Amino acid sequence: MSLKRRGKLSLVIIMVLLFTGGGLITLFSLSAHPPVESIDRCSQVLSNARQAEAAEYAGDLLSDAEIAYGEAMVEWNIQNTRWYISRDYSLLNEKIQLALRKGEEACRKSIAVKDSMHHDLAVVFKEVEKDLERYANHFGVLPLNQQSRQDFRTAEMLFLEARKAYESGNYNRVVPKLEKSRFLIGESIRKNQKTLKNYFANISKWKIWVDETINWSRANKKSVIIVDKFAHKCYIYSRGVEIHALDAEFGINWIGEKNYVGDKATPEGRYSVTKMKSKKRTNYYKALLINYPNEEDKARFAQQKKKGLISKKTSIGGLIEIHGGGGKGINWTDGCVAVSNEDMDQVFRWAEVGTPVTIVGSLKTLEEVQASEK
């Protein structure tokens, strides 16, 4: 082969090699590079979603995003084990794009849900707060159902825990606590309202007692004493006209009738003064002993014993007085009616042995009582 011909052949070989090398370089540039920027961006998006608490408020979307991201990483490892020019990152790119979309959706949804919950829960907080205030105003100081009082205390505790979680942005922790608090306070209000409704079913009887007592005062031109437990008042009437309205305090369990010794309940009924005590004859400055138990009290006590509602070993009790030592602002007696020493002087001035004493639950209806508490 001539030198000239060899030169041409060499040139052809060089050209072929150049074109082949260029093709390979072009192939490498087109097929050998994974979507690194998208992967980095996806990693940041997932981080942002977690910081936005998407696990709490957009769990499904975040889970889809993390699964797609994990599958993308598996695909990346698979492609990295292949010969460079045979690597195909199309599936990897598809998974990363899916993870990006799901991650961004999870972040947006989480933020939107939290904003909505922040607003909605604020409304519920106000409603529950009103229920708590309603309970405190209507039932807080009343000696009603013990379980109801315990439920109310639990409701208050849950409300405060929910408030703390709300202020720290843990809205999913708020919901169950607030719902439980709302349920308990609602049940407490319902039970106590039922108890009071049953108690105030006696309002007609109470009004008859009071009217008859006032009429007796007017007809006999005498003084009488009327005690309104719900109003915490001790009224003195003379000749059918009210002349004094004194603040009064009662037994700890003052709602309802007195049933037996030691129940710390103030009796309800029509009684009369049997003894006037002063100086060393009483521990409470001055006192009026009344004839509790009367015949109605004794009959009710016997009936309750017969039904097994009261232990056979329990006695009916006695020594119920209107006495001084009051003015404490709480119900503290063992069943007596207590007024301040100064007011007791007025009671002593108008009372005598035989003075009628009528004690009732209320002179107003339940609706009137609760309307005045608002």
The 8 nearest C-alpha neighbors of each residue, nearest first, counted from 0:
[[1, 4, 5, 2, 3, 6, 8, 7],
 [0, 2, 4, 3, 5, 6, 7, 8],
 [1, 3, 5, 4, 6, 0, 7, 8],
 [4, 2, 6, 1, 5, 7, 0, 8],
 [3, 5, 1, 7, 6, 2, 8, 0],
 [6, 4, 2, 8, 3, 7, 9, 1],
 [5, 7, 9, 3, 4, 8, 2, 10],
 [6, 8, 10, 4, 9, 5, 11, 3],
 [9, 7, 5, 11, 10, 6, 12, 4],
 [8, 10, 12, 6, 11, 7, 13, 5],
 [9, 11, 7, 13, 8, 12, 14, 6],
 [12, 10, 14, 8, 9, 13, 15, 7],
 [13, 11, 15, 9, 14, 10, 16, 8],
 [12, 14, 16, 10, 11, 15, 17, 9],
 [15, 13, 17, 11, 16, 12, 18, 10],
 [16, 14, 12, 18, 17, 13, 19, 11],
 [17, 15, 19, 13, 14, 18, 20, 12],
 [16, 18, 14, 20, 15, 19, 21, 13],
 [17, 19, 21, 15, 20, 16, 22, 14],
 [20, 18, 16, 22, 21, 17, 15, 23],
 [21, 19, 23, 17, 22, 18, 16, 24],
 [22, 20, 24, 18, 19, 23, 17, 25],
 [23, 21, 25, 19, 20, 24, 26, 18],
 [22, 24, 26, 20, 25, 21, 27, 19],
 [23, 25, 21, 27, 22, 26, 20, 28],
 [24, 26, 22, 28, 23, 27, 21, 29],
 [27, 25, 23, 29, 24, 28, 22, 30],
 [26, 28, 24, 31, 30, 25, 29, 84],
 [27, 29, 25, 26, 30, 31, 24, 32],
 [30, 28, 26, 27, 25, 31, 32, 24],
 [29, 31, 27, 28, 32, 26, 87, 86],
 [32, 30, 27, 86, 28, 83, 84, 29],
 [31, 33, 30, 34, 28, 29, 88, 27],
 [32, 34, 35, 88, 31, 92, 75, 91],
 [35, 33, 37, 36, 38, 92, 32, 88],
 [34, 36, 38, 37, 33, 39, 32, 40],
 [37, 35, 39, 38, 34, 40, 41, 33],
 [38, 36, 40, 34, 35, 39, 41, 95],
 [37, 39, 35, 41, 36, 40, 42, 34],
 [40, 38, 42, 36, 41, 37, 35, 43],
 [39, 41, 37, 43, 42, 38, 36, 44],
 [42, 40, 44, 38, 99, 43, 39, 37],
 [41, 43, 39, 45, 40, 44, 38, 46],
 [44, 42, 46, 40, 41, 45, 47, 39],
 [45, 43, 41, 47, 46, 42, 102, 48],
 [46, 44, 48, 42, 47, 43, 102, 41],
 [45, 47, 43, 49, 44, 48, 42, 50],
 [48, 46, 44, 50, 45, 49, 43, 51],
 [49, 47, 106, 51, 45, 53, 50, 46],
 [48, 50, 52, 46, 51, 53, 47, 45],
 [49, 51, 47, 52, 48, 46, 53, 45],
 [50, 52, 48, 49, 53, 106, 47, 109],
 [53, 51, 49, 50, 54, 55, 56, 48],
 [52, 54, 57, 56, 109, 55, 48, 49],
 [53, 55, 58, 52, 57, 56, 49, 61],
 [56, 54, 53, 52, 58, 57, 171, 109],
 [55, 57, 109, 53, 54, 58, 52, 112],
 [58, 56, 53, 109, 105, 60, 59, 54],
 [57, 59, 54, 61, 60, 53, 55, 56],
 [60, 58, 62, 61, 57, 63, 54, 105],
 [59, 61, 105, 63, 62, 58, 101, 57],
 [60, 62, 64, 58, 105, 63, 59, 102],
 [61, 63, 59, 65, 60, 64, 58, 66],
 [64, 62, 60, 66, 61, 65, 67, 59],
 [65, 63, 98, 101, 61, 67, 102, 62],
 [64, 66, 68, 62, 67, 63, 69, 61],
 [67, 65, 69, 63, 68, 64, 62, 70],
 [66, 68, 70, 98, 64, 94, 69, 65],
 [69, 67, 65, 71, 98, 66, 70, 95],
 [70, 68, 66, 72, 71, 67, 65, 73],
 [69, 71, 73, 67, 72, 68, 66, 74],
 [72, 70, 91, 68, 74, 94, 69, 73],
 [71, 73, 75, 69, 74, 70, 76, 68],
 [72, 74, 70, 76, 75, 71, 77, 69],
 [73, 75, 77, 71, 72, 76, 91, 70],
 [76, 74, 72, 78, 77, 73, 71, 79],
 [77, 75, 79, 73, 74, 78, 72, 80],
 [76, 78, 74, 75, 79, 80, 73, 81],
 [79, 77, 75, 80, 81, 86, 76, 74],
 [78, 80, 76, 77, 81, 75, 86, 83],
 [81, 79, 78, 77, 76, 82, 86, 83],
 [82, 80, 78, 79, 86, 83, 85, 77],
 [83, 81, 85, 84, 86, 80, 79, 78],
 [84, 82, 85, 86, 31, 81, 27, 79],
 [83, 85, 86, 82, 27, 31, 30, 26],
 [86, 84, 82, 83, 87, 81, 30, 31],
 [85, 87, 78, 83, 84, 81, 31, 82],
 [88, 86, 89, 30, 85, 78, 31, 90],
 [89, 87, 91, 90, 33, 92, 86, 78],
 [88, 90, 92, 91, 87, 93, 33, 94],
 [91, 89, 93, 92, 88, 94, 74, 87],
 [92, 90, 71, 88, 94, 89, 93, 74],
 [91, 93, 95, 89, 90, 94, 88, 96],
 [94, 92, 90, 96, 91, 95, 89, 97],
 [95, 93, 97, 71, 91, 67, 96, 92],
 [96, 94, 98, 92, 97, 93, 68, 71],
 [97, 95, 99, 93, 98, 94, 92, 100],
 [96, 98, 94, 100, 95, 99, 101, 93],
 [97, 99, 64, 95, 67, 101, 68, 96],
 [100, 98, 96, 102, 41, 97, 101, 103],
 [101, 99, 97, 103, 102, 98, 104, 96],
 [100, 102, 64, 104, 98, 103, 99, 60],
 [101, 103, 105, 99, 64, 104, 100, 45],
 [102, 104, 106, 100, 105, 101, 99, 107],
 [105, 103, 101, 107, 102, 106, 108, 100],
 [106, 104, 102, 60, 108, 57, 103, 61],
 [105, 107, 48, 103, 109, 104, 108, 53],
 [108, 106, 104, 110, 105, 109, 111, 103],
 [109, 107, 111, 105, 110, 106, 112, 104],
 [110, 108, 56, 53, 112, 106, 57, 111],
 [109, 111, 113, 107, 108, 112, 114, 106],
 [112, 110, 108, 114, 109, 113, 115, 107],
 [113, 111, 115, 109, 114, 110, 108, 116],
 [114, 112, 116, 110, 115, 111, 117, 109],
 [113, 115, 117, 111, 112, 116, 110, 118],
 [114, 116, 112, 118, 113, 117, 119, 111],
 [117, 115, 119, 113, 118, 114, 120, 112],
 [118, 116, 114, 115, 120, 119, 113, 121],
 [117, 119, 121, 115, 116, 120, 114, 122],
 [120, 118, 116, 122, 121, 117, 115, 123],
 [121, 119, 123, 122, 117, 118, 116, 124],
 [120, 122, 124, 118, 119, 123, 117, 125],
 [121, 123, 120, 119, 125, 124, 126, 118],
 [124, 122, 120, 126, 125, 121, 127, 119],
 [125, 123, 121, 127, 126, 122, 128, 120],
 [124, 126, 128, 122, 123, 127, 129, 121],
 [125, 127, 123, 129, 128, 124, 130, 122],
 [128, 126, 130, 124, 129, 125, 181, 123],
 [127, 129, 125, 131, 130, 126, 124, 132],
 [128, 130, 132, 126, 127, 131, 133, 125],
 [131, 129, 133, 127, 128, 132, 134, 126],
 [132, 130, 128, 134, 133, 129, 135, 127],
 [133, 131, 135, 129, 134, 130, 136, 128],
 [134, 132, 130, 136, 131, 135, 129, 137],
 [133, 135, 131, 138, 137, 132, 136, 139],
 [134, 136, 139, 132, 133, 138, 137, 131],
 [137, 135, 133, 134, 132, 138, 139, 372],
 [138, 136, 134, 135, 133, 139, 369, 372],
 [137, 139, 141, 134, 135, 140, 136, 191],
 [140, 138, 135, 141, 134, 136, 137, 148],
 [141, 139, 138, 142, 135, 137, 136, 143],
 [140, 142, 138, 143, 139, 254, 137, 252],
 [143, 141, 252, 140, 254, 144, 253, 251],
 [142, 144, 141, 145, 191, 194, 147, 148],
 [143, 145, 147, 146, 148, 142, 191, 190],
 [146, 144, 148, 147, 143, 149, 142, 150],
 [147, 145, 149, 148, 144, 150, 187, 151],
 [146, 148, 187, 150, 144, 145, 149, 151],
 [147, 149, 151, 145, 146, 150, 152, 144],
 [150, 148, 146, 152, 151, 147, 153, 145],
 [151, 149, 147, 153, 148, 152, 183, 154],
 [150, 152, 154, 148, 149, 153, 184, 147],
 [151, 153, 155, 149, 154, 150, 156, 148],
 [154, 152, 150, 156, 151, 155, 157, 149],
 [153, 155, 180, 151, 157, 152, 156, 183],
 [154, 156, 158, 152, 153, 157, 151, 159],
 [157, 155, 153, 159, 158, 154, 160, 152],
 [158, 156, 160, 154, 159, 176, 155, 180],
 [157, 159, 161, 155, 156, 160, 180, 177],
 [158, 160, 162, 156, 161, 157, 163, 155],
 [161, 159, 157, 163, 162, 158, 156, 164],
 [162, 160, 173, 158, 164, 159, 163, 176],
 [161, 163, 159, 165, 160, 164, 158, 166],
 [162, 164, 160, 166, 165, 161, 159, 167],
 [165, 163, 161, 169, 167, 162, 166, 173],
 [166, 164, 162, 168, 167, 163, 170, 169],
 [165, 167, 163, 168, 164, 162, 169, 161],
 [166, 168, 164, 165, 169, 163, 170, 162],
 [167, 169, 165, 166, 170, 164, 117, 113],
 [170, 168, 164, 172, 171, 167, 165, 173],
 [169, 171, 173, 172, 168, 165, 174, 164],
 [170, 172, 173, 174, 169, 55, 175, 56],
 [173, 171, 170, 169, 174, 175, 164, 176],
 [172, 174, 161, 170, 171, 176, 164, 177],
 [173, 175, 177, 176, 171, 172, 178, 170],
 [176, 174, 178, 177, 173, 179, 172, 171],
 [177, 175, 179, 157, 173, 178, 174, 161],
 [176, 178, 180, 174, 179, 175, 161, 158],
 [177, 179, 181, 175, 180, 176, 174, 182],
 [180, 178, 182, 176, 181, 177, 175, 183],
 [181, 179, 154, 177, 183, 178, 182, 157],
 [180, 182, 178, 184, 179, 183, 127, 185],
 [181, 183, 179, 185, 180, 184, 178, 186],
 [184, 182, 186, 180, 185, 181, 154, 150],
 [183, 185, 187, 181, 186, 182, 151, 154],
 [184, 186, 182, 188, 183, 187, 181, 189],
 [185, 187, 189, 183, 184, 188, 190, 182],
 [188, 186, 147, 184, 190, 185, 189, 191],
 [187, 189, 185, 191, 186, 190, 192, 184],
 [188, 190, 186, 192, 187, 191, 185, 193],
 [191, 189, 193, 187, 192, 188, 186, 194],
 [192, 190, 194, 188, 193, 189, 187, 195],
 [191, 193, 195, 189, 194, 190, 188, 196],
 [192, 194, 196, 190, 191, 195, 189, 197],
 [195, 193, 191, 197, 192, 196, 198, 190],
 [196, 194, 198, 192, 197, 193, 199, 191],
 [195, 197, 193, 199, 198, 194, 192, 200],
 [196, 198, 200, 194, 195, 199, 193, 201],
 [199, 197, 195, 200, 196, 194, 201, 255],
 [200, 198, 201, 196, 202, 197, 195, 365],
 [199, 201, 197, 198, 202, 196, 203, 195],
 [200, 202, 199, 204, 203, 205, 198, 197],
 [201, 203, 205, 199, 204, 200, 206, 364],
 [204, 202, 206, 205, 201, 207, 200, 199],
 [203, 205, 207, 201, 202, 206, 208, 200],
 [206, 204, 202, 208, 207, 203, 359, 201],
 [205, 207, 209, 203, 208, 204, 210, 202],
 [206, 208, 210, 204, 205, 209, 211, 203],
 [209, 207, 205, 211, 206, 210, 212, 204],
 [208, 210, 212, 206, 211, 207, 213, 205],
 [211, 209, 207, 213, 212, 208, 206, 214],
 [210, 212, 214, 208, 209, 213, 207, 215],
 [213, 211, 209, 215, 210, 214, 208, 216],
 [212, 214, 216, 239, 210, 215, 211, 209],
 [213, 215, 217, 211, 216, 212, 218, 210],
 [216, 214, 212, 218, 213, 217, 219, 211],
 [217, 215, 221, 238, 239, 213, 214, 219],
 [216, 218, 239, 238, 214, 220, 215, 219],
 [217, 219, 215, 216, 220, 214, 238, 239],
 [218, 220, 221, 216, 217, 215, 238, 214],
 [221, 219, 238, 217, 216, 218, 237, 222],
 [222, 220, 216, 219, 238, 237, 223, 217],
 [221, 223, 237, 236, 216, 349, 238, 350],
 [224, 222, 355, 236, 354, 235, 216, 356],
 [223, 225, 356, 235, 234, 355, 357, 236],
 [224, 226, 357, 234, 356, 233, 358, 235],
 [225, 227, 233, 358, 232, 234, 228, 357],
 [228, 226, 361, 232, 359, 230, 229, 231],
 [229, 227, 231, 360, 230, 361, 226, 359],
 [228, 230, 361, 231, 227, 360, 232, 368],
 [229, 231, 232, 228, 227, 361, 362, 368],
 [232, 230, 228, 247, 229, 227, 246, 248],
 [233, 231, 246, 247, 227, 230, 245, 226],
 [232, 234, 226, 245, 244, 247, 225, 246],
 [235, 233, 244, 225, 243, 224, 226, 245],
 [234, 236, 224, 243, 242, 241, 223, 225],
 [237, 235, 241, 240, 223, 222, 242, 239],
 [236, 238, 222, 240, 239, 221, 216, 241],
 [239, 237, 217, 220, 216, 221, 240, 222],
 [238, 240, 217, 216, 213, 237, 236, 214],
 [241, 239, 236, 237, 238, 242, 217, 213],
 [240, 242, 236, 235, 243, 237, 239, 234],
 [241, 243, 236, 235, 240, 237, 244, 234],
 [244, 242, 235, 234, 241, 245, 236, 233],
 [245, 243, 234, 233, 232, 235, 246, 242],
 [244, 246, 233, 232, 234, 243, 247, 342],
 [247, 245, 232, 231, 233, 338, 244, 248],
 [248, 246, 231, 338, 232, 337, 233, 245],
 [249, 247, 330, 337, 336, 231, 329, 338],
 [250, 248, 330, 336, 332, 335, 253, 334],
 [249, 251, 334, 332, 333, 253, 264, 263],
 [250, 252, 330, 331, 253, 263, 332, 249],
 [253, 251, 264, 250, 263, 142, 254, 262],
 [252, 254, 264, 250, 265, 251, 249, 255],
 [255, 253, 252, 142, 256, 360, 264, 141],
 [256, 254, 253, 257, 198, 360, 264, 267],
 [255, 257, 266, 267, 258, 265, 264, 254],
 [256, 258, 266, 264, 265, 259, 255, 267],
 [257, 259, 256, 300, 315, 262, 260, 296],
 [260, 258, 315, 316, 314, 262, 257, 261],
 [259, 261, 316, 315, 262, 314, 313, 258],
 [260, 262, 263, 259, 333, 316, 264, 334],
 [263, 261, 264, 260, 259, 257, 258, 252],
 [264, 262, 333, 334, 250, 261, 252, 251],
 [263, 265, 334, 252, 253, 257, 250, 262],
 [264, 266, 334, 253, 250, 257, 335, 249],
 [267, 265, 257, 256, 264, 268, 358, 334],
 [268, 266, 358, 359, 256, 265, 360, 257],
 [267, 269, 358, 357, 270, 359, 266, 208],
 [270, 268, 357, 356, 358, 271, 208, 267],
 [271, 269, 356, 290, 355, 357, 289, 268],
 [270, 272, 355, 356, 354, 353, 289, 290],
 [271, 273, 289, 353, 352, 354, 288, 274],
 [274, 272, 352, 289, 288, 290, 353, 271],
 [273, 275, 288, 272, 287, 352, 276, 289],
 [276, 274, 287, 286, 288, 352, 277, 273],
 [277, 275, 286, 280, 285, 281, 287, 274],
 [278, 276, 285, 280, 281, 284, 279, 286],
 [277, 279, 280, 284, 281, 285, 276, 282],
 [280, 278, 281, 277, 282, 276, 284, 285],
 [279, 281, 277, 276, 278, 282, 285, 286],
 [282, 280, 283, 279, 277, 276, 278, 285],
 [281, 283, 284, 280, 279, 285, 278, 286],
 [282, 284, 323, 281, 324, 285, 322, 286],
 [285, 283, 323, 282, 277, 278, 281, 340],
 [286, 284, 277, 283, 276, 323, 322, 281],
 [285, 287, 322, 276, 321, 275, 320, 288],
 [286, 288, 275, 321, 320, 274, 276, 272],
 [287, 289, 320, 274, 273, 272, 319, 286],
 [290, 288, 272, 273, 271, 291, 320, 319],
 [291, 289, 270, 292, 271, 293, 273, 272],
 [292, 290, 293, 317, 289, 319, 270, 318],
 [291, 293, 296, 290, 297, 317, 294, 315],
 [292, 294, 291, 296, 295, 290, 297, 270],
 [295, 293, 297, 296, 298, 292, 299, 291],
 [294, 296, 298, 297, 293, 299, 292, 268],
 [297, 295, 299, 293, 292, 294, 298, 300],
 [296, 298, 300, 294, 295, 299, 301, 292],
 [297, 299, 295, 301, 300, 296, 294, 302],
 [300, 298, 302, 296, 301, 297, 303, 295],
 [301, 299, 297, 303, 302, 298, 296, 304],
 [300, 302, 304, 298, 299, 303, 297, 305],
 [303, 301, 305, 299, 304, 300, 298, 306],
 [304, 302, 306, 308, 300, 305, 301, 309],
 [305, 303, 309, 307, 301, 306, 302, 308],
 [304, 306, 302, 303, 307, 301, 308, 309],
 [307, 305, 303, 304, 308, 302, 309, 301],
 [306, 308, 304, 309, 305, 303, 310, 311],
 [307, 309, 303, 306, 304, 310, 305, 302],
 [310, 308, 304, 307, 303, 311, 313, 306],
 [311, 309, 312, 313, 304, 307, 308, 314],
 [310, 312, 313, 304, 309, 307, 314, 305],
 [311, 313, 310, 314, 309, 304, 315, 259],
 [312, 314, 310, 311, 259, 315, 309, 260],
 [315, 313, 316, 260, 259, 312, 311, 310],
 [314, 316, 259, 260, 258, 300, 313, 317],
 [317, 315, 260, 314, 259, 318, 292, 261],
 [316, 318, 319, 291, 292, 315, 260, 290],
 [319, 317, 320, 288, 291, 316, 289, 290],
 [320, 318, 335, 317, 289, 288, 291, 334],
 [321, 319, 288, 335, 287, 289, 322, 286],
 [320, 322, 336, 287, 286, 337, 335, 288],
 [323, 321, 286, 337, 285, 320, 283, 287],
 [324, 322, 340, 283, 338, 339, 325, 337],
 [323, 325, 339, 283, 340, 338, 337, 322],
 [326, 324, 339, 338, 337, 323, 327, 248],
 [325, 327, 339, 328, 338, 324, 246, 247],
 [328, 326, 329, 325, 248, 330, 324, 331],
 [327, 329, 326, 330, 248, 325, 247, 331],
 [330, 328, 327, 331, 248, 326, 249, 251],
 [331, 329, 249, 248, 251, 250, 332, 328],
 [330, 332, 251, 250, 329, 249, 333, 248],
 [333, 331, 250, 334, 249, 335, 330, 251],
 [332, 334, 263, 250, 335, 264, 331, 251],
 [335, 333, 250, 265, 264, 263, 332, 249],
 [336, 334, 320, 319, 332, 249, 265, 321],
 [335, 337, 321, 249, 248, 320, 322, 247],
 [336, 338, 325, 322, 248, 323, 247, 321],
 [339, 337, 325, 247, 323, 342, 326, 343],
 [338, 340, 325, 326, 342, 323, 341, 324],
 [339, 341, 323, 343, 342, 324, 338, 344],
 [340, 342, 343, 339, 344, 345, 323, 338],
 [343, 341, 339, 345, 344, 340, 338, 346],
 [344, 342, 340, 346, 345, 341, 323, 339],
 [343, 345, 347, 342, 341, 346, 348, 340],
 [346, 344, 348, 342, 343, 347, 349, 341],
 [345, 347, 343, 348, 344, 349, 350, 342],
 [348, 346, 344, 350, 345, 349, 343, 351],
 [347, 349, 345, 346, 350, 344, 351, 343],
 [348, 350, 346, 347, 222, 345, 351, 235],
 [351, 349, 347, 354, 348, 346, 222, 352],
 [352, 350, 354, 353, 272, 349, 275, 347],
 [351, 353, 272, 273, 354, 274, 275, 350],
 [352, 354, 272, 271, 351, 355, 273, 350],
 [353, 355, 272, 271, 351, 352, 223, 350],
 [356, 354, 271, 223, 270, 353, 224, 357],
 [357, 355, 224, 270, 271, 225, 269, 223],
 [358, 356, 269, 225, 268, 270, 226, 224],
 [357, 359, 226, 267, 268, 225, 227, 269],
 [360, 358, 267, 227, 361, 205, 226, 228],
 [359, 361, 228, 227, 229, 267, 358, 254],
 [362, 360, 227, 229, 363, 359, 228, 230],
 [361, 363, 227, 206, 364, 205, 360, 359],
 [364, 362, 361, 367, 368, 365, 202, 366],
 [363, 365, 367, 366, 368, 202, 199, 362],
 [364, 366, 368, 367, 369, 199, 363, 196],
 [365, 367, 369, 364, 368, 370, 363, 371],
 [368, 366, 370, 364, 365, 369, 363, 371],
 [369, 367, 365, 371, 366, 370, 363, 364],
 [368, 370, 372, 366, 371, 367, 365, 137],
 [371, 369, 367, 372, 368, 373, 366, 365],
 [370, 372, 368, 369, 373, 367, 366, 365],
 [373, 371, 369, 370, 368, 136, 137, 367],
 [372, 370, 371, 369, 136, 133, 137, 368]]
